[in-house]
Amino acid sequence: KSTLKTDTGAVTTTDTEDNTGYELGGRYAQGKIAAGVGYRSAKTQNVAIAAVAAVPATPTTGTVAVAAANTVTNSWAAGLSYNAGPVIGYLQYFNQAIKNELTSTEVKENAYAVGVRAPITKQATLFASYTTGGKTSAANIDSKTTGYQAGGLYALSKRTDLYALYGAAKMKADNVANESTGQGMALGIRHTF
């Protein structure tokens, strides 16, 4: 809902959004193999709102307009893991398409990941993963992203653990000379309730 108050004190409320959607998913586990798949579809309709000057005008107020958009998002993911004893390996795939039905523009994304998790002791676990994926923007510009992460967990109790994580990623878009890179590190303690 959008609410507008005029200089005369009148208040107007307009429905500006309508969301619908559904999700489906399933999981299978047998022995050392586990697999899962999920699908989600969502539709969001936003009604256009014309620009209106705020009254009284101040440096922090101005005109605001919201463009109409009927967006349909369809995404699905699948994963497979295998417990090889001391090491658990996994593969994952993700695909998403976001389409604006009013402008017929669409953004498409996909990603693949492969990783391992290895319990070293009863309290300590190491993990690592590699991810690659692509995106096609509404302007039909393709980009590719790759990244990796590695880290470890140390259980202090059943619900509390210490963690350390390092990761790096790079993205390169078509028709762009430079690539974007980033890296990060995290250290902390986590408690689940």
Kinemage of the C-alpha trace (Angstrom):
@kinemage 1
@onewidth
@group {chain A} dominant
@subgroup {mainchain}
@vectorlist {calphas} color= white
{ca lys a 1} P 0.000 0.000 0.000
{ca ser a 2} L 1.110 3.523 -0.746
{ca thr a 3} L -0.010 6.398 1.466
{ca leu a 4} L 0.100 10.055 0.414
{ca lys a 5} L -0.662 13.031 2.649
{ca thr a 6} L -1.332 16.349 0.911
{ca asp a 7} L -0.831 19.883 2.198
{ca thr a 8} L -4.541 20.055 3.007
{ca gly a 9} L -4.193 17.083 5.323
{ca ala a 10} L -6.032 14.642 3.024
{ca val a 11} L -4.661 11.088 3.062
{ca thr a 12} L -4.872 8.797 0.023
{ca thr a 13} L -4.038 5.084 0.217
{ca thr a 14} L -3.535 3.007 -2.944
{ca asp a 15} L -2.897 -0.727 -3.368
{ca thr a 16} L 0.466 -0.860 -5.105
{ca glu a 17} L 1.473 -4.491 -4.885
{ca asp a 18} L 0.012 -7.941 -5.430
{ca asn a 19} L 2.169 -11.015 -4.807
{ca thr a 20} L 1.371 -14.630 -5.630
{ca gly a 21} L 3.510 -17.737 -5.891
{ca tyr a 22} L 4.230 -21.302 -4.902
{ca glu a 23} L 7.148 -23.553 -3.962
{ca leu a 24} L 7.725 -27.265 -4.410
{ca gly a 25} L 10.576 -29.376 -3.154
{ca gly a 26} L 11.694 -32.889 -2.455
{ca arg a 27} L 14.533 -34.756 -0.804
{ca tyr a 28} L 15.778 -38.324 -1.163
{ca ala a 29} L 18.350 -40.107 0.989
{ca gln a 30} L 19.527 -43.695 0.706
{ca gly a 31} L 22.678 -44.900 2.376
{ca lys a 32} L 25.586 -42.609 1.505
{ca ile a 33} L 23.703 -40.658 -1.198
{ca ala a 34} L 21.363 -37.720 -0.645
{ca ala a 35} L 19.646 -35.580 -3.286
{ca gly a 36} L 17.235 -32.698 -3.299
{ca val a 37} L 15.407 -30.488 -5.746
{ca gly a 38} L 13.305 -27.370 -5.348
{ca tyr a 39} L 11.249 -25.081 -7.587
{ca arg a 40} L 9.778 -21.638 -6.883
{ca ser a 41} L 7.526 -19.433 -8.977
{ca ala a 42} L 6.452 -15.955 -7.880
{ca lys a 43} L 4.617 -13.079 -9.516
{ca thr a 44} L 4.719 -9.502 -8.266
{ca gln a 45} L 2.541 -6.761 -9.702
{ca asn a 46} L 3.391 -3.161 -8.828
{ca val a 47} L 1.025 -0.383 -9.865
{ca ala a 48} L 2.662 2.810 -11.162
{ca ile a 49} L 2.566 5.817 -8.823
{ca ala a 50} L 3.000 9.287 -10.289
{ca ala a 51} L 5.607 11.640 -8.859
{ca val a 52} L 4.198 13.860 -6.125
{ca ala a 53} L 6.036 16.738 -4.457
{ca ala a 54} L 6.210 16.461 -0.687
{ca val a 55} L 4.543 19.321 1.201
{ca pro a 56} L 6.095 21.114 2.900
{ca ala a 57} L 9.263 20.725 0.803
{ca thr a 58} L 12.464 20.132 2.768
{ca pro a 59} L 15.995 19.111 1.732
{ca thr a 60} L 15.143 15.474 2.561
{ca thr a 61} L 11.850 15.322 0.653
{ca gly a 62} L 11.143 15.589 -3.014
{ca thr a 63} L 9.279 13.871 -5.797
{ca val a 64} L 8.999 10.112 -5.854
{ca ala a 65} L 7.607 7.948 -8.638
{ca val a 66} L 7.285 4.168 -8.804
{ca ala a 67} L 7.237 2.467 -12.201
{ca ala a 68} L 4.730 -0.275 -12.918
{ca ala a 69} L 6.181 -3.782 -13.116
{ca asn a 70} L 4.698 -7.227 -13.492
{ca thr a 71} L 7.617 -9.446 -12.557
{ca val a 72} L 7.594 -13.241 -12.816
{ca thr a 73} L 10.456 -15.072 -11.104
{ca asn a 74} L 11.005 -18.780 -11.747
{ca ser a 75} L 13.896 -20.506 -10.027
{ca trp a 76} L 14.979 -24.034 -9.292
{ca ala a 77} L 17.867 -25.724 -7.568
{ca ala a 78} L 19.163 -29.262 -7.314
{ca gly a 79} L 21.835 -30.851 -5.176
{ca leu a 80} L 23.543 -34.188 -4.698
{ca ser a 81} L 25.889 -35.320 -1.940
{ca tyr a 82} L 27.897 -38.474 -1.309
{ca asn a 83} L 29.330 -39.497 2.056
{ca ala a 84} L 32.626 -41.235 1.289
{ca gly a 85} L 33.476 -41.789 4.955
{ca pro a 86} L 36.062 -39.223 5.972
{ca val a 87} L 34.915 -36.759 3.262
{ca ile a 88} L 31.459 -35.669 2.106
{ca gly a 89} L 31.343 -34.305 -1.430
{ca tyr a 90} L 28.516 -32.373 -3.033
{ca leu a 91} L 27.345 -30.843 -6.311
{ca gln a 92} L 24.736 -28.089 -6.638
{ca tyr a 93} L 22.992 -26.332 -9.520
{ca phe a 94} L 20.851 -23.172 -9.463
{ca asn a 95} L 18.881 -21.521 -12.280
{ca gln a 96} L 16.696 -18.404 -12.157
{ca ala a 97} L 14.818 -16.278 -14.679
{ca ile a 98} L 13.233 -12.927 -13.752
{ca lys a 99} L 10.952 -11.480 -16.433
{ca asn a 100} L 9.216 -8.100 -16.475
{ca glu a 101} L 6.031 -8.787 -18.423
{ca leu a 102} L 5.413 -5.081 -19.143
{ca thr a 103} L 8.778 -4.439 -20.811
{ca ser a 104} L 9.485 -8.033 -21.980
{ca thr a 105} L 12.967 -7.791 -20.446
{ca glu a 106} L 14.466 -10.795 -18.694
{ca val a 107} L 17.410 -11.473 -16.400
{ca lys a 108} L 18.755 -15.038 -16.397
{ca glu a 109} L 21.195 -16.501 -13.869
{ca asn a 110} L 22.735 -19.916 -13.279
{ca ala a 111} L 25.414 -21.301 -11.000
{ca tyr a 112} L 27.197 -24.573 -10.342
{ca ala a 113} L 29.044 -25.484 -7.162
{ca val a 114} L 31.226 -28.389 -6.120
{ca gly a 115} L 32.525 -28.832 -2.599
{ca val a 116} L 33.783 -31.070 0.147
{ca arg a 117} L 33.304 -31.198 3.901
{ca ala a 118} L 35.670 -33.235 6.038
{ca pro a 119} L 35.213 -33.897 9.766
{ca ile a 120} L 38.770 -33.980 11.166
{ca thr a 121} L 37.867 -34.714 14.784
{ca lys a 122} L 34.604 -34.935 16.704
{ca gln a 123} L 34.678 -31.138 17.147
{ca ala a 124} L 36.520 -29.890 14.023
{ca thr a 125} L 35.318 -29.819 10.402
{ca leu a 126} L 37.072 -28.360 7.353
{ca phe a 127} L 35.255 -27.403 4.143
{ca ala a 128} L 35.985 -25.979 0.700
{ca ser a 129} L 33.943 -25.172 -2.400
{ca tyr a 130} L 34.267 -23.776 -5.911
{ca thr a 131} L 31.440 -21.967 -7.718
{ca thr a 132} L 31.008 -20.779 -11.273
{ca gly a 133} L 28.037 -19.179 -12.930
{ca gly a 134} L 26.696 -16.720 -15.414
{ca lys a 135} L 24.140 -13.976 -15.781
{ca thr a 136} L 22.434 -12.348 -18.738
{ca ser a 137} L 21.107 -8.905 -17.860
{ca ala a 138} L 17.973 -7.230 -19.163
{ca ala a 139} L 20.249 -5.343 -21.602
{ca asn a 140} L 21.590 -8.715 -22.915
{ca ile a 141} L 25.029 -8.240 -21.364
{ca asp a 142} L 26.529 -11.556 -20.317
{ca ser a 143} L 28.768 -11.894 -17.286
{ca lys a 144} L 30.599 -14.790 -15.702
{ca thr a 145} L 31.427 -15.218 -12.028
{ca thr a 146} L 33.822 -17.677 -10.393
{ca gly a 147} L 34.720 -18.028 -6.764
{ca tyr a 148} L 35.954 -20.278 -4.022
{ca gln a 149} L 35.840 -20.485 -0.263
{ca ala a 150} L 37.565 -22.527 2.410
{ca gly a 151} L 37.135 -22.651 6.124
{ca gly a 152} L 36.580 -24.571 9.268
{ca leu a 153} L 34.225 -25.045 12.195
{ca tyr a 154} L 35.090 -26.004 15.744
{ca ala a 155} L 32.223 -27.120 17.994
{ca leu a 156} L 32.368 -25.745 21.530
{ca ser a 157} L 29.063 -27.412 22.447
{ca lys a 158} L 26.027 -28.907 20.724
{ca arg a 159} L 24.729 -25.455 19.686
{ca thr a 160} L 27.831 -23.225 19.733
{ca asp a 161} L 30.815 -23.233 17.401
{ca leu a 162} L 33.744 -21.116 16.277
{ca tyr a 163} L 34.209 -20.517 12.568
{ca ala a 164} L 36.884 -19.221 10.211
{ca leu a 165} L 36.218 -18.608 6.527
{ca tyr a 166} L 38.098 -17.172 3.561
{ca gly a 167} L 36.670 -16.619 0.097
{ca ala a 168} L 37.446 -14.884 -3.175
{ca ala a 169} L 35.449 -14.207 -6.336
{ca lys a 170} L 35.794 -12.472 -9.679
{ca met a 171} L 33.261 -11.307 -12.248
{ca lys a 172} L 33.843 -10.422 -15.891
{ca ala a 173} L 31.160 -8.907 -18.106
{ca asp a 174} L 31.151 -8.939 -21.910
{ca asn a 175} L 32.103 -5.648 -23.548
{ca val a 176} L 33.834 -4.463 -20.358
{ca ala a 177} L 37.627 -4.265 -20.238
{ca asn a 178} L 38.023 -4.709 -16.481
{ca glu a 179} L 36.937 -7.485 -14.202
{ca ser a 180} L 35.663 -7.111 -10.655
{ca thr a 181} L 37.380 -9.063 -7.898
{ca gly a 182} L 36.759 -9.404 -4.224
{ca gln a 183} L 37.908 -11.385 -1.256
{ca gly a 184} L 36.877 -11.656 2.331
{ca met a 185} L 37.598 -13.337 5.600
{ca ala a 186} L 35.360 -14.008 8.585
{ca leu a 187} L 36.108 -15.170 12.112
{ca gly a 188} L 33.444 -15.587 14.719
{ca ile a 189} L 31.339 -17.538 17.116
{ca arg a 190} L 27.855 -18.843 16.290
{ca his a 191} L 25.152 -19.943 18.701
{ca thr a 192} L 21.885 -21.483 17.499
{ca phe a 193} L 18.700 -21.355 19.533
